[in-house]
Amino acid sequence: MPLLAQCQVLKSRNGTAPRVASAPVNIAPFIRSTGLLARATNGWQVHSHSRILDGMVLWDSQRPALAPPAVSVRIPVFLATIVLTLTAACISSSATHQAGGKRHPASPQASPTAPGNTAALARAGLAVPATYQQACASESAICAQGAGGSPPTGPIPAALNRPLHFPALRPGESCPASPGSPITTADFGGTALGNGPVRVVIANAGDLRHGVAELSPSSSPPWIALKTLWFSVPAYQGPFIIRAKRLDHHAPVALGEAPTVAPLVVPPGPTLNGTRGWREAPGGLWVRTAGCYAWQVDGLTFSELVVVRAVAP
């Protein structure tokens, strides 16, 4: 049976106490090599330090019943060596654990997706189209027509197709709704959720300052909806995409002026609506039931989440 030691706070004689991560360390090989263990019929035993000094060891048949065994090694050389061995092992374990648990920002590049995954994302309305032309085919209220009367063309940058980072809510966990703040422009006004370059104004009633909005019936039952207006601030004129998901339950979610189970894509440059640098993407969040819903908004240099708690009227 391997002899394990649990790393703890190791104190020196001057009272300093370096902290080390708690991790099991196998010290049996070292102790065997120093002569601190002897083989007994039921496994390895730790010799009493006084018996080691005397060159004598009591076996189970020779010693009376004792309290649960405790190791007390007071030989300075052995103690110092064991402390150094455990400290090095614990520090190594701690460094490995911290590196593995560090959170990293979302990669600006698209991650490879297996064909099966792509199909699942498409069914959930989370698969990003390959080109602006494909996206604009269902976004007549967003894409401005070019000089030849055609929608924007070209591939959608891989930087927009970042990995999804929606949080998972456990049963009973509260919805982390985004707070709202008032905004007024020459073309629109209301309470906007989010604080990045791209935000959303919700036209429904509710406590929008706290990210709560009341769902409304729609002309496309069984869908119910929140009327939304996505906009980008004048300082950002690049493309962005919006994907949506329910956080507290698996349920269908759609975006757009009609329930379209696909991401909302806004090409770079002017939109059909919007002036003075404000670009607008009108539409809605289409759902089947009340719940906690989130949008992931990805631009060329940012990736943000906006969360709303959609409630029944």
LINZIVEN-V678895 format. One record per residue. N is the residue number from 1. NEAR is the number of other C-alpha atoms within 8 Angstrom. Layout:
BEGIN
n near
N NEAR
N NEAR
END
This chain:
BEGIN
n near
1 4
2 5
3 7
4 9
5 8
6 8
7 13
8 8
9 8
10 9
11 9
12 7
13 5
14 5
15 6
16 7
17 8
18 7
19 7
20 11
21 10
22 9
23 8
24 8
25 11
26 9
27 10
28 9
29 7
30 7
31 10
32 10
33 7
34 7
35 7
36 10
37 10
38 10
39 7
40 8
41 4
42 4
43 7
44 9
45 8
46 8
47 10
48 10
49 10
50 6
51 11
52 11
53 7
54 6
55 6
56 7
57 8
58 8
59 7
60 6
61 6
62 6
63 7
64 6
65 4
66 5
67 4
68 4
69 5
70 4
71 6
72 6
73 8
74 7
75 7
76 6
77 6
78 10
79 10
80 8
81 8
82 8
83 9
84 8
85 8
86 11
87 11
88 8
89 9
90 14
91 10
92 8
93 10
94 11
95 8
96 8
97 8
98 8
99 7
100 6
101 6
102 6
103 4
104 4
105 4
106 7
107 7
108 10
109 9
110 11
111 7
112 4
113 6
114 6
115 6
116 6
117 8
118 10
119 8
120 8
121 10
122 11
123 8
124 11
125 14
126 11
127 10
128 7
129 8
130 7
131 10
132 15
133 10
134 9
135 11
136 13
137 7
138 7
139 11
140 7
141 9
142 13
143 13
144 9
145 10
146 8
147 5
148 5
149 6
150 7
151 11
152 12
153 7
154 7
155 7
156 9
157 6
158 9
159 10
160 14
161 11
162 14
163 8
164 5
165 5
166 9
167 5
168 6
169 9
170 6
171 5
172 4
173 6
174 5
175 10
176 6
177 12
178 11
179 10
180 12
181 8
182 8
183 8
184 7
185 6
186 4
187 6
188 6
189 9
190 10
191 12
192 12
193 15
194 12
195 6
196 6
197 8
198 11
199 12
200 11
201 12
202 14
203 9
204 10
205 7
206 7
207 8
208 13
209 9
210 9
211 14
212 13
213 15
214 12
215 13
216 10
217 8
218 8
219 4
220 7
221 7
222 5
223 11
224 14
225 12
226 14
227 10
228 12
229 13
230 12
231 11
232 12
233 11
234 9
235 6
236 7
237 12
238 9
239 11
240 13
241 12
242 11
243 12
244 14
245 10
246 13
247 13
248 12
249 6
250 6
251 7
252 9
253 14
254 13
255 16
256 12
257 9
258 7
259 12
260 9
261 11
262 13
263 13
264 11
265 11
266 11
267 11
268 8
269 7
270 10
271 13
272 10
273 10
274 11
275 7
276 5
277 10
278 10
279 14
280 13
281 12
282 11
283 12
284 14
285 13
286 12
287 12
288 10
289 5
290 10
291 11
292 13
293 13
294 13
295 11
296 14
297 14
298 14
299 12
300 10
301 6
302 7
303 10
304 8
305 10
306 12
307 13
308 14
309 13
310 12
311 10
312 7
313 5
END
